[in-house]
Amino acid sequence: MTELAFKTDAAPTLAATTPISHTLVETVMATIRQRIAARSLTPGARLPSIRAFAKAMQVSKSTVVEAYERLAAEGAIRSRPGSGFYAAGSLAPLSLAEIGPRLDRAIDPLWVSRQSLEAGGEMLKPGCGWMPASWMPQSALRRALRTVARADDVDLADYGTPLGLPPLRQLLARRMEGHGIDVSPEQIMLTESGTQAIDLLCRFLIEPGDTVLVDDPCYFNFHALLRAHRAKVVSVPYTQTGPDIELFAQALVEHKPRLYITNSAIHNPTGAILSPVTAHRLLKLADQSDLTIVEDDIFADFEHSPAPRLAAFDGLNRVVHIGSFSKTLSASVRCGFIAAPRDWIEQLTDLKIATTFGGGRLAAELVLALLRDGSYRKHMDLLRARLARAMGETSARLKAIGITPWIDQPAGLFLWCSLPDGVDAADIARRALADNIVLAPGNAFSLSGTASRFLRFNVAQCADERIFRVLETAMAS
C-alpha cells in the first residue's frame, strides 16, 4: 500500500482558498474527494496522518479528524484501527440515461409522480402537486426545528403513541369544528401523510376485488393506491358542483361499491367545490347503499371561504375525514390525520401498529409548534394571496396561447385546462419533458381515458416564461 503525500505547495492555506459558504471541514473533505476523482489517490492508498495533513492544510487536527470521520461515514475512505485511513474503491459512474426522465413511459397514474419526484434541479414542474420550496415558511420551519431540538430526550428519541401527539389531536379537533365537523380528539389518529391515511383505511375497509368509486377525473394516486390494494375501481364523471348524481346512483346499483374516495372542498385536479345540494343527495344515496366515503381534505386551508364538508353533514357516521400538512407546510414534514367513527379507532390503532408501529413524533411536534405560535396562520394568509395572484397570471398566459381553464380562477393550486381541438395532452407532455418541463396530462387523472385534451397546471410552479413558450411550440408542431 502506498501513502499519499500532500505537499504544502500543492495545498494553499484554507484562509486563502475557502469560500465563505464552506466550513474548513467541508474544504478538507473536498480536497480529498478531488484527489480521489483525479486518481492521485487510488483505491487502497493510505491517507496522511491526521497530524501531517493538519500541518499541510494549516488547519487544526480536530478539523481533519472531523473531515476523515465524515468521509468514512459516506464511504469515500475507510478506517483501519491502529493503522490509519485508506481510500476506498471508487463508485461506478452514474448513467444519466438511467437516472433521467423516461420519455417513453406510458401515461399511467404514476407518470406525473415519477417524473416530478425524480426531476433534477434544472426541471420545471408545472405538473407537480406541491409548492416550490421558496413558497414554504422557511424561517418559521427553522424556528420550530430549533424549538423541537430543545425537547426532552424521550420526545427526540422514542416512539410516539399509536394515535399520535395528544395536544396536536386536540388542536386538530378545534380546527375541524371551524368546518362544522363535530369530533373529539379520541376520534383522530395522526398518520405520516394523507396517502398513508388512505392506505390504512383501504386496508381496514376493503378486500381484494371489492369495488371502489372515484371521481373522473380524480387525483391520480387514488388510482395507483387502489390498484396496489387490488380493488376494482369504477369512476363517475365529476361536474363543477360535485359528482354527476344520476350516474353516481347508477354506479351504486350496478357495481355495489364498498367505498367512495373524493375531495369535497377543493377538488383535485379540477378545482371544483362540492355544492350543498349535491352533498345532501350524495349522502342520502350513500346511506341507502351502505357506502363509506373517504373525504380527502388536504387542500382545506387554501379555501377563500368555507365549502360544505360531507363529514359535517354526516357527523362522521359513514364519512371518514382525512388531511395533512404536506401541501401547506413542507413535503418533508410527514404529518397527516384521520378523523373516523369512534368505534373504528381501536381497530385502526391495531392496524397502524402492525404496519408502522409507532407514530412520527418529531413531525407532529414540529407541526404543533407552528400551529401554536401563529406562524401557520400568517403563512396561509400570505400564501392564499400569492396563489390568487399566480392563478390570475397563469390563467391569462394560458388563455393567450389557446388553453382554456375549466373553471375560471378557482381557489387553491390547480387549473384544469382544455387544449385546442385535435391536440393530445400526452403528446404535449412528452414533448415538454424533452425540454425539461414536467406536465400533468389529463388521462393520468381519468380512469375512463376521456381527458386526453386536458392538462392540470400548478400555478405556483408556473412563473417561468419558458413553460408557455414550450407549450405554444409543442401545440403548433
DODO-10991 format. One record per residue (C-alpha): x, y, z; residue in three letters. Coordinates in Angstrom, 1 decimal, decimal comma, padded with zeros to 4 digits. Layout:
// DODO-10991
+--------+--------+--------+--------+
|      u |      v |      w | residu |
+--------+--------+--------+--------+
|      X |      Y |      Z |    ALA |
...
+--------+--------+--------+--------+
END
This chain:
// DODO-10991
+--------+--------+--------+--------+
|      u |      v |      w | residu |
+--------+--------+--------+--------+
|  000,0 |  000,0 |  000,0 |    MET |
|  001,2 |  003,5 | -000,8 |    THR |
|  000,6 |  006,6 |  001,3 |    GLU |
| -000,5 |  009,7 | -000,5 |    LEU |
|  001,9 |  012,6 |  000,1 |    ALA |
|  000,3 |  016,1 |  000,3 |    PHE |
|  002,9 |  018,7 | -000,3 |    LYS |
|  002,5 |  022,1 |  001,3 |    THR |
|  003,0 |  023,9 | -002,1 |    ASP |
|  000,2 |  021,9 | -003,6 |    ALA |
| -002,2 |  022,7 | -000,8 |    ALA |
| -002,6 |  026,5 | -000,3 |    PRO |
| -003,8 |  027,7 |  003,1 |    THR |
| -007,5 |  027,4 |  003,7 |    LEU |
| -007,7 |  031,0 |  004,7 |    ALA |
| -006,8 |  031,9 |  001,1 |    ALA |
| -009,0 |  029,4 | -000,7 |    THR |
| -012,1 |  028,6 |  001,4 |    THR |
| -015,3 |  030,3 |  000,2 |    PRO |
| -017,2 |  031,9 |  003,0 |    ILE |
| -020,1 |  029,4 |  002,4 |    SER |
| -017,9 |  026,4 |  003,1 |    HIS |
| -016,6 |  025,3 |  006,5 |    THR |
| -013,0 |  024,2 |  007,0 |    LEU |
| -014,1 |  020,6 |  007,4 |    VAL |
| -016,0 |  020,7 |  004,1 |    GLU |
| -013,0 |  022,2 |  002,3 |    THR |
| -010,7 |  019,4 |  003,7 |    VAL |
| -013,2 |  016,9 |  002,5 |    MET |
| -013,4 |  018,5 | -000,9 |    ALA |
| -009,6 |  018,3 | -001,2 |    THR |
| -009,6 |  014,6 | -000,6 |    ILE |
| -012,5 |  014,0 | -002,9 |    ARG |
| -010,8 |  015,9 | -005,7 |    GLN |
| -007,6 |  013,7 | -005,3 |    ARG |
| -009,8 |  010,6 | -005,4 |    ILE |
| -011,5 |  011,8 | -008,6 |    ALA |
| -008,2 |  012,8 | -010,2 |    ALA |
| -006,8 |  009,3 | -009,4 |    ARG |
| -003,9 |  010,8 | -007,5 |    SER |
| -005,3 |  008,9 | -004,5 |    LEU |
| -006,0 |  005,4 | -005,7 |    THR |
| -008,1 |  002,7 | -004,0 |    PRO |
| -006,2 |  001,3 | -001,1 |    GLY |
| -003,8 |  004,3 | -000,8 |    ALA |
| -003,1 |  005,4 |  002,8 |    ARG |
| -004,0 |  008,9 |  003,7 |    LEU |
| -001,6 |  011,1 |  005,5 |    PRO |
| -001,7 |  011,0 |  009,3 |    SER |
| -004,0 |  013,5 |  011,0 |    ILE |
| -001,1 |  015,5 |  012,3 |    ARG |
|  000,7 |  015,6 |  008,9 |    ALA |
| -002,4 |  016,6 |  007,0 |    PHE |
| -003,4 |  019,3 |  009,5 |    ALA |
|  000,1 |  020,8 |  009,2 |    LYS |
|  000,0 |  020,6 |  005,3 |    ALA |
| -003,5 |  022,2 |  005,2 |    MET |
| -002,8 |  024,6 |  008,0 |    GLN |
| -005,9 |  023,7 |  010,0 |    VAL |
| -006,4 |  022,1 |  013,4 |    SER |
| -006,1 |  018,4 |  014,0 |    LYS |
| -009,8 |  018,4 |  015,1 |    SER |
| -010,8 |  019,7 |  011,7 |    THR |
| -009,0 |  016,9 |  009,9 |    VAL |
| -010,5 |  014,3 |  012,4 |    VAL |
| -014,0 |  015,5 |  011,6 |    GLU |
| -013,3 |  015,5 |  007,8 |    ALA |
| -011,9 |  012,0 |  007,9 |    TYR |
| -014,8 |  010,7 |  010,0 |    GLU |
| -017,4 |  012,2 |  007,6 |    ARG |
| -015,6 |  010,8 |  004,6 |    LEU |
| -015,5 |  007,4 |  006,2 |    ALA |
| -019,3 |  007,7 |  007,0 |    ALA |
| -020,1 |  008,3 |  003,4 |    GLU |
| -017,8 |  005,5 |  002,2 |    GLY |
| -015,2 |  007,6 |  000,4 |    ALA |
| -012,4 |  006,4 |  002,7 |    ILE |
| -012,1 |  003,5 |  005,3 |    ARG |
| -010,7 |  003,5 |  008,8 |    SER |
| -008,4 |  000,7 |  009,9 |    ARG |
| -008,0 |  000,8 |  013,7 |    PRO |
| -004,3 |  001,2 |  014,6 |    GLY |
| -003,3 |  001,7 |  011,0 |    SER |
| -005,0 |  004,9 |  009,7 |    GLY |
| -007,3 |  005,9 |  006,9 |    PHE |
| -007,3 |  004,5 |  003,4 |    TYR |
| -009,0 |  005,5 |  000,1 |    ALA |
| -012,0 |  003,3 | -000,7 |    ALA |
| -012,7 |  001,9 | -004,2 |    GLY |
| -014,4 |  004,3 | -006,5 |    SER |
| -018,2 |  004,0 | -007,1 |    LEU |
| -019,4 |  003,0 | -010,5 |    ALA |
| -020,2 |  006,2 | -012,6 |    PRO |
| -023,8 |  007,3 | -012,7 |    LEU |
| -025,6 |  006,7 | -016,0 |    SER |
| -027,6 |  009,8 | -017,0 |    LEU |
| -029,5 |  007,6 | -019,4 |    ALA |
| -030,7 |  005,5 | -016,4 |    GLU |
| -031,5 |  008,3 | -014,0 |    ILE |
| -033,0 |  010,8 | -016,4 |    GLY |
| -036,7 |  011,1 | -017,2 |    PRO |
| -038,1 |  008,3 | -019,4 |    ARG |
| -039,7 |  009,9 | -022,4 |    LEU |
| -041,3 |  006,7 | -023,5 |    ASP |
| -043,0 |  005,8 | -020,2 |    ARG |
| -046,8 |  005,2 | -020,6 |    ALA |
| -049,1 |  007,9 | -019,3 |    ILE |
| -050,3 |  005,9 | -016,3 |    ASP |
| -051,4 |  007,0 | -012,8 |    PRO |
| -047,7 |  007,2 | -011,6 |    LEU |
| -046,4 |  009,1 | -014,7 |    TRP |
| -046,6 |  012,6 | -013,2 |    VAL |
| -045,4 |  011,5 | -009,7 |    SER |
| -042,3 |  009,7 | -011,1 |    ARG |
| -041,4 |  012,5 | -013,4 |    GLN |
| -041,8 |  015,2 | -010,7 |    SER |
| -040,1 |  013,3 | -007,9 |    LEU |
| -037,2 |  012,2 | -010,0 |    GLU |
| -036,7 |  015,6 | -011,7 |    ALA |
| -033,4 |  017,3 | -011,3 |    GLY |
| -032,9 |  020,9 | -010,3 |    GLY |
| -033,0 |  022,1 | -013,9 |    GLU |
| -036,5 |  020,7 | -014,5 |    MET |
| -039,6 |  023,0 | -014,4 |    LEU |
| -042,6 |  021,3 | -012,8 |    LYS |
| -045,9 |  022,9 | -013,6 |    PRO |
| -047,5 |  019,4 | -013,5 |    GLY |
| -046,4 |  018,6 | -009,9 |    CYS |
| -048,8 |  018,8 | -006,9 |    GLY |
| -046,7 |  020,8 | -004,4 |    TRP |
| -045,4 |  024,2 | -003,7 |    MET |
| -041,9 |  025,5 | -004,7 |    PRO |
| -039,7 |  025,3 | -001,6 |    ALA |
| -039,3 |  029,1 | -001,7 |    SER |
| -043,1 |  029,4 | -001,1 |    TRP |
| -042,9 |  027,5 |  002,2 |    MET |
| -042,4 |  029,2 |  005,6 |    PRO |
| -038,7 |  028,6 |  005,8 |    GLN |
| -037,9 |  030,9 |  008,7 |    SER |
| -040,8 |  029,6 |  010,7 |    ALA |
| -039,8 |  026,0 |  010,0 |    LEU |
| -036,3 |  026,6 |  011,1 |    ARG |
| -037,5 |  028,3 |  014,3 |    ARG |
| -039,8 |  025,4 |  015,0 |    ALA |
| -037,0 |  023,0 |  014,4 |    LEU |
| -034,9 |  024,8 |  017,0 |    ARG |
| -037,8 |  024,6 |  019,4 |    THR |
| -038,2 |  020,8 |  018,8 |    VAL |
| -034,4 |  020,3 |  019,2 |    ALA |
| -034,7 |  021,5 |  022,8 |    ARG |
| -037,3 |  018,9 |  023,6 |    ALA |
| -036,9 |  016,2 |  026,2 |    ASP |
| -034,8 |  013,1 |  025,3 |    ASP |
| -037,9 |  011,0 |  025,1 |    VAL |
| -039,5 |  013,3 |  022,5 |    ASP |
| -036,4 |  013,2 |  020,4 |    LEU |
| -035,6 |  009,5 |  020,5 |    ALA |
| -038,7 |  007,4 |  021,5 |    ASP |
| -041,7 |  006,1 |  019,6 |    TYR |
| -044,9 |  008,2 |  019,6 |    GLY |
| -048,2 |  006,7 |  020,7 |    THR |
| -050,2 |  005,0 |  018,0 |    PRO |
| -052,9 |  007,7 |  018,0 |    LEU |
| -050,3 |  010,4 |  017,9 |    GLY |
| -049,4 |  013,5 |  019,9 |    LEU |
| -052,5 |  014,4 |  022,1 |    PRO |
| -052,1 |  018,2 |  022,0 |    PRO |
| -052,0 |  018,2 |  018,2 |    LEU |
| -055,1 |  016,0 |  018,1 |    ARG |
| -056,9 |  018,4 |  020,4 |    GLN |
| -055,9 |  021,3 |  018,2 |    LEU |
| -057,0 |  019,5 |  015,0 |    LEU |
| -060,4 |  018,8 |  016,6 |    ALA |
| -060,8 |  022,5 |  017,3 |    ARG |
| -059,8 |  023,3 |  013,7 |    ARG |
| -062,3 |  020,8 |  012,3 |    MET |
| -065,0 |  022,5 |  014,4 |    GLU |
| -064,5 |  025,5 |  012,2 |    GLY |
| -065,7 |  023,4 |  009,3 |    HIS |
| -068,7 |  022,2 |  011,2 |    GLY |
| -067,2 |  018,8 |  012,0 |    ILE |
| -068,0 |  017,6 |  015,5 |    ASP |
| -065,1 |  015,4 |  016,5 |    VAL |
| -063,3 |  014,5 |  019,7 |    SER |
| -059,5 |  014,1 |  019,9 |    PRO |
| -060,1 |  010,4 |  020,6 |    GLU |
| -061,6 |  010,1 |  017,1 |    GLN |
| -058,4 |  011,5 |  015,5 |    ILE |
| -055,4 |  009,4 |  014,6 |    MET |
| -052,2 |  011,0 |  013,3 |    LEU |
| -050,6 |  009,5 |  010,2 |    THR |
| -047,4 |  010,0 |  008,3 |    GLU |
| -049,3 |  011,6 |  005,4 |    SER |
| -052,7 |  011,9 |  003,7 |    GLY |
| -051,6 |  009,0 |  001,4 |    THR |
| -050,8 |  006,8 |  004,4 |    GLN |
| -054,2 |  007,7 |  005,9 |    ALA |
| -055,9 |  006,4 |  002,7 |    ILE |
| -053,7 |  003,3 |  002,7 |    ASP |
| -054,7 |  002,5 |  006,3 |    LEU |
| -058,4 |  003,0 |  005,5 |    LEU |
| -058,2 |  000,8 |  002,4 |    CYS |
| -056,5 | -002,0 |  004,5 |    ARG |
| -059,3 | -001,6 |  007,1 |    PHE |
| -062,3 | -001,3 |  004,8 |    LEU |
| -061,8 | -003,3 |  001,6 |    ILE |
| -060,7 | -006,7 |  000,4 |    GLU |
| -059,1 | -007,5 | -002,9 |    PRO |
| -061,8 | -007,5 | -005,6 |    GLY |
| -064,0 | -005,0 | -003,7 |    ASP |
| -065,3 | -002,1 | -005,8 |    THR |
| -064,3 |  001,5 | -005,0 |    VAL |
| -065,8 |  004,6 | -006,6 |    LEU |
| -063,6 |  007,5 | -007,6 |    VAL |
| -064,3 |  010,8 | -009,5 |    ASP |
| -063,4 |  011,1 | -013,1 |    ASP |
| -061,1 |  012,9 | -013,2 |    PRO |
| -059,6 |  012,5 | -009,7 |    CYS |
| -056,2 |  012,6 | -008,0 |    TYR |
| -054,1 |  010,1 | -010,0 |    PHE |
| -052,5 |  008,5 | -006,9 |    ASN |
| -056,0 |  007,3 | -005,8 |    PHE |
| -055,9 |  005,0 | -008,9 |    HIS |
| -052,4 |  003,8 | -008,1 |    ALA |
| -053,1 |  003,2 | -004,4 |    LEU |
| -056,3 |  001,3 | -005,1 |    LEU |
| -054,5 | -000,8 | -007,8 |    ARG |
| -052,0 | -001,7 | -005,1 |    ALA |
| -054,9 | -002,9 | -002,9 |    HIS |
| -056,2 | -004,9 | -005,9 |    ARG |
| -059,6 | -003,2 | -005,8 |    ALA |
| -061,9 | -002,9 | -008,7 |    LYS |
| -062,1 |  000,8 | -009,5 |    VAL |
| -065,1 |  002,5 | -011,1 |    VAL |
| -065,3 |  006,1 | -011,9 |    SER |
| -068,1 |  008,6 | -012,1 |    VAL |
| -067,9 |  011,9 | -014,1 |    PRO |
| -067,2 |  015,0 | -012,0 |    TYR |
| -069,0 |  018,2 | -012,6 |    THR |
| -068,4 |  021,8 | -011,3 |    GLN |
| -070,7 |  021,1 | -008,3 |    THR |
| -069,6 |  017,5 | -007,5 |    GLY |
| -070,1 |  014,0 | -008,9 |    PRO |
| -072,8 |  013,5 | -011,5 |    ASP |
| -075,5 |  012,4 | -009,1 |    ILE |
| -077,6 |  010,4 | -011,7 |    GLU |
| -074,6 |  008,4 | -012,8 |    LEU |
| -073,4 |  008,1 | -009,2 |    PHE |
| -076,7 |  006,5 | -008,3 |    ALA |
| -076,5 |  004,2 | -011,4 |    GLN |
| -073,0 |  003,1 | -010,4 |    ALA |
| -074,2 |  002,2 | -006,9 |    LEU |
| -076,9 | -000,1 | -008,3 |    VAL |
| -074,6 | -001,7 | -011,0 |    GLU |
| -071,4 | -002,1 | -009,0 |    HIS |
| -072,3 | -002,1 | -005,3 |    LYS |
| -069,1 | -000,4 | -004,2 |    PRO |
| -067,8 | -000,6 | -000,6 |    ARG |
| -066,1 |  002,8 | -000,7 |    LEU |
| -066,0 |  006,2 | -002,4 |    TYR |
| -062,9 |  008,4 | -002,3 |    ILE |
| -063,2 |  012,1 | -003,1 |    THR |
| -062,2 |  015,7 | -002,3 |    ASN |
| -065,1 |  017,9 | -001,3 |    SER |
| -063,6 |  021,4 | -000,5 |    ALA |
| -061,2 |  022,0 | -003,4 |    ILE |
| -061,2 |  019,1 | -005,9 |    HIS |
| -058,0 |  017,7 | -007,4 |    ASN |
| -057,5 |  018,2 | -010,3 |    PRO |
| -060,4 |  020,4 | -011,3 |    THR |
| -060,6 |  023,0 | -008,5 |    GLY |
| -064,4 |  022,4 | -008,3 |    ALA |
| -066,2 |  022,8 | -005,0 |    ILE |
| -069,0 |  020,4 | -003,8 |    LEU |
| -072,3 |  022,2 | -003,6 |    SER |
| -074,6 |  021,7 | -000,5 |    PRO |
| -077,4 |  020,2 | -002,7 |    VAL |
| -075,1 |  017,7 | -004,3 |    THR |
| -073,6 |  016,8 | -000,9 |    ALA |
| -077,0 |  016,1 |  000,6 |    HIS |
| -078,1 |  013,9 | -002,3 |    ARG |
| -074,7 |  012,1 | -002,2 |    LEU |
| -075,1 |  011,3 |  001,5 |    LEU |
| -078,7 |  010,1 |  001,0 |    LYS |
| -077,5 |  007,7 | -001,7 |    LEU |
| -074,6 |  006,5 |  000,4 |    ALA |
| -076,9 |  005,8 |  003,4 |    ASP |
| -079,3 |  003,8 |  001,1 |    GLN |
| -076,4 |  001,8 | -000,3 |    SER |
| -074,3 |  001,3 |  002,9 |    ASP |
| -071,5 |  003,2 |  001,2 |    LEU |
| -068,5 |  004,5 |  003,2 |    THR |
| -067,0 |  007,8 |  002,0 |    ILE |
| -063,4 |  008,9 |  002,5 |    VAL |
| -063,2 |  012,7 |  002,3 |    GLU |
| -059,7 |  013,8 |  001,4 |    ASP |
| -059,4 |  017,4 |  002,6 |    ASP |
| -055,7 |  018,2 |  002,3 |    ILE |
| -056,4 |  021,5 |  000,4 |    PHE |
| -058,7 |  022,8 |  003,2 |    ALA |
| -056,5 |  025,7 |  004,2 |    ASP |
| -056,4 |  027,1 |  000,6 |    PHE |
| -060,1 |  028,0 |  000,7 |    GLU |
| -061,1 |  031,6 |  000,5 |    HIS |
| -064,5 |  030,8 |  002,0 |    SER |
| -065,6 |  027,6 |  003,7 |    PRO |
| -067,1 |  024,9 |  001,4 |    ALA |
| -069,5 |  022,1 |  002,5 |    PRO |
| -067,9 |  019,1 |  004,2 |    ARG |
| -069,5 |  015,7 |  003,9 |    LEU |
| -068,2 |  014,9 |  007,4 |    ALA |
| -070,0 |  017,9 |  008,8 |    ALA |
| -073,4 |  016,9 |  007,3 |    PHE |
| -072,9 |  013,2 |  008,2 |    ASP |
| -071,4 |  013,6 |  011,7 |    GLY |
| -068,6 |  011,1 |  011,0 |    LEU |
| -071,1 |  008,3 |  010,7 |    ASN |
| -070,2 |  006,8 |  007,3 |    ARG |
| -067,8 |  009,6 |  006,2 |    VAL |
| -064,1 |  009,5 |  007,2 |    VAL |
| -062,3 |  012,8 |  007,1 |    HIS |
| -058,5 |  013,0 |  006,3 |    ILE |
| -056,0 |  015,7 |  005,8 |    GLY |
| -052,3 |  016,6 |  006,0 |    SER |
| -049,8 |  019,5 |  006,1 |    PHE |
| -047,6 |  018,4 |  003,1 |    SER |
| -049,1 |  020,9 |  000,7 |    LYS |
| -049,1 |  023,9 |  003,1 |    THR |
| -046,0 |  023,5 |  005,4 |    LEU |
| -043,5 |  021,1 |  004,0 |    SER |
| -043,5 |  017,9 |  001,9 |    ALA |
| -040,6 |  016,8 |  004,1 |    SER |
| -042,6 |  017,1 |  007,3 |    VAL |
| -044,8 |  014,0 |  007,0 |    ARG |
| -047,8 |  014,5 |  009,2 |    CYS |
| -051,4 |  013,7 |  008,3 |    GLY |
| -054,5 |  012,6 |  010,2 |    PHE |
| -057,7 |  010,5 |  010,1 |    ILE |
| -061,0 |  011,6 |  011,8 |    ALA |
| -063,1 |  008,4 |  011,9 |    ALA |
| -066,2 |  007,0 |  013,6 |    PRO |
| -065,5 |  006,3 |  017,3 |    ARG |
| -065,9 |  002,5 |  017,0 |    ASP |
| -063,3 |  002,3 |  014,3 |    TRP |
| -060,4 |  003,8 |  016,2 |    ILE |
| -059,5 |  000,7 |  018,2 |    GLU |
| -059,1 | -001,5 |  015,0 |    GLN |
| -057,3 |  001,3 |  013,1 |    LEU |
| -054,9 |  001,6 |  016,0 |    THR |
| -054,1 | -002,1 |  015,8 |    ASP |
| -053,6 | -001,7 |  012,0 |    LEU |
| -051,3 |  001,2 |  012,4 |    LYS |
| -049,1 | -000,6 |  014,9 |    ILE |
| -049,0 | -003,6 |  012,6 |    ALA |
| -047,9 | -001,5 |  009,6 |    THR |
| -045,8 |  001,3 |  011,1 |    THR |
| -045,5 |  000,5 |  014,8 |    PHE |
| -045,2 |  004,0 |  016,4 |    GLY |
| -046,1 |  007,4 |  015,2 |    GLY |
| -043,8 |  010,1 |  013,7 |    GLY |
| -043,3 |  012,1 |  016,9 |    ARG |
| -040,9 |  014,7 |  015,7 |    LEU |
| -043,0 |  015,7 |  012,7 |    ALA |
| -046,1 |  016,1 |  015,0 |    ALA |
| -044,2 |  018,2 |  017,5 |    GLU |
| -043,0 |  020,4 |  014,6 |    LEU |
| -046,5 |  020,9 |  013,2 |    VAL |
| -047,8 |  021,6 |  016,7 |    LEU |
| -045,2 |  024,3 |  017,3 |    ALA |
| -046,1 |  026,1 |  014,0 |    LEU |
| -049,8 |  025,9 |  014,6 |    LEU |
| -049,5 |  027,2 |  018,2 |    ARG |
| -047,3 |  030,2 |  017,7 |    ASP |
| -049,3 |  031,7 |  014,9 |    GLY |
| -046,8 |  031,1 |  012,2 |    SER |
| -049,0 |  028,8 |  010,2 |    TYR |
| -052,0 |  031,2 |  010,2 |    ARG |
| -049,8 |  034,1 |  009,0 |    LYS |
| -048,1 |  031,9 |  006,4 |    HIS |
| -051,5 |  030,7 |  005,0 |    MET |
| -052,9 |  034,3 |  004,8 |    ASP |
| -049,9 |  035,3 |  002,6 |    LEU |
| -050,0 |  032,1 |  000,7 |    LEU |
| -053,6 |  032,4 | -000,3 |    ARG |
| -053,0 |  035,9 | -001,6 |    ALA |
| -049,9 |  034,8 | -003,5 |    ARG |
| -051,8 |  031,9 | -005,1 |    LEU |
| -054,6 |  034,2 | -006,1 |    ALA |
| -052,2 |  036,4 | -008,0 |    ARG |
| -050,5 |  033,4 | -009,6 |    ALA |
| -053,9 |  032,0 | -010,6 |    MET |
| -054,8 |  035,1 | -012,4 |    GLY |
| -051,4 |  035,4 | -014,1 |    GLU |
| -051,2 |  031,8 | -015,2 |    THR |
| -054,8 |  031,8 | -016,4 |    SER |
| -054,2 |  034,8 | -018,6 |    ALA |
| -051,0 |  033,3 | -020,1 |    ARG |
| -052,7 |  030,0 | -020,9 |    LEU |
| -055,7 |  031,7 | -022,5 |    LYS |
| -053,3 |  033,8 | -024,6 |    ALA |
| -051,9 |  030,6 | -026,3 |    ILE |
| -055,3 |  028,9 | -026,7 |    GLY |
| -055,5 |  026,8 | -023,5 |    ILE |
| -058,8 |  027,2 | -021,7 |    THR |
| -059,4 |  026,8 | -017,9 |    PRO |
| -062,4 |  024,6 | -017,0 |    TRP |
| -063,1 |  026,8 | -014,0 |    ILE |
| -062,0 |  030,5 | -014,1 |    ASP |
| -059,6 |  031,2 | -011,2 |    GLN |
| -060,6 |  028,6 | -008,6 |    PRO |
| -059,1 |  028,6 | -005,1 |    ALA |
| -056,1 |  026,5 | -004,4 |    GLY |
| -053,2 |  025,4 | -006,6 |    LEU |
| -054,7 |  023,9 | -009,7 |    PHE |
| -056,1 |  025,0 | -013,1 |    LEU |
| -057,7 |  022,2 | -015,0 |    TRP |
| -057,5 |  023,2 | -018,7 |    CYS |
| -058,6 |  022,0 | -022,1 |    SER |
| -056,3 |  022,1 | -025,1 |    LEU |
| -057,5 |  023,1 | -028,6 |    PRO |
| -059,3 |  020,5 | -030,7 |    ASP |
| -057,1 |  017,8 | -032,1 |    GLY |
| -054,3 |  018,4 | -029,6 |    VAL |
| -053,4 |  015,4 | -027,3 |    ASP |
| -052,2 |  016,2 | -023,8 |    ALA |
| -050,0 |  013,1 | -023,6 |    ALA |
| -048,1 |  014,1 | -026,8 |    ASP |
| -047,6 |  017,7 | -025,4 |    ILE |
| -046,4 |  016,3 | -022,1 |    ALA |
| -043,8 |  014,1 | -023,8 |    ARG |
| -042,5 |  016,9 | -026,0 |    ARG |
| -042,3 |  019,2 | -023,0 |    ALA |
| -040,4 |  016,6 | -021,0 |    LEU |
| -037,7 |  016,6 | -023,7 |    ALA |
| -037,4 |  020,3 | -022,9 |    ASP |
| -037,1 |  019,7 | -019,1 |    ASN |
| -040,7 |  020,6 | -018,3 |    ILE |
| -042,9 |  018,1 | -016,4 |    VAL |
| -046,6 |  018,5 | -017,3 |    LEU |
| -049,7 |  016,6 | -015,9 |    ALA |
| -051,7 |  015,2 | -018,8 |    PRO |
| -055,4 |  014,6 | -018,3 |    GLY |
| -055,6 |  010,9 | -018,7 |    ASN |
| -053,3 |  010,4 | -015,8 |    ALA |
| -056,4 |  011,5 | -013,7 |    PHE |
| -059,1 |  009,9 | -015,8 |    SER |
| -059,9 |  006,2 | -015,3 |    LEU |
| -062,2 |  006,3 | -018,4 |    SER |
| -059,4 |  007,9 | -020,5 |    GLY |
| -061,8 |  010,7 | -021,6 |    THR |
| -059,5 |  013,6 | -020,6 |    ALA |
| -056,9 |  013,4 | -023,4 |    SER |
| -057,4 |  017,1 | -024,2 |    ARG |
| -056,8 |  018,3 | -020,6 |    PHE |
| -053,8 |  019,3 | -018,6 |    LEU |
| -053,5 |  020,2 | -014,9 |    ARG |
| -051,4 |  023,2 | -014,1 |    PHE |
| -049,9 |  024,0 | -010,7 |    ASN |
| -050,0 |  027,8 | -010,7 |    VAL |
| -047,3 |  028,1 | -008,0 |    ALA |
| -044,9 |  026,3 | -010,4 |    GLN |
| -045,8 |  028,4 | -013,5 |    CYS |
| -043,7 |  031,5 | -013,0 |    ALA |
| -041,1 |  030,7 | -015,7 |    ASP |
| -041,9 |  032,1 | -019,2 |    GLU |
| -040,3 |  029,0 | -020,8 |    ARG |
| -043,3 |  026,9 | -019,8 |    ILE |
| -045,6 |  028,9 | -022,1 |    PHE |
| -043,1 |  029,1 | -024,9 |    ARG |
| -042,7 |  025,3 | -024,9 |    VAL |
| -046,4 |  024,7 | -024,7 |    LEU |
| -047,1 |  027,0 | -027,6 |    GLU |
| -044,4 |  025,4 | -029,7 |    THR |
| -045,5 |  021,9 | -028,8 |    ALA |
| -049,1 |  022,6 | -029,8 |    MET |
| -048,1 |  024,1 | -033,1 |    ALA |
| -045,9 |  021,1 | -034,1 |    SER |
+--------+--------+--------+--------+
END
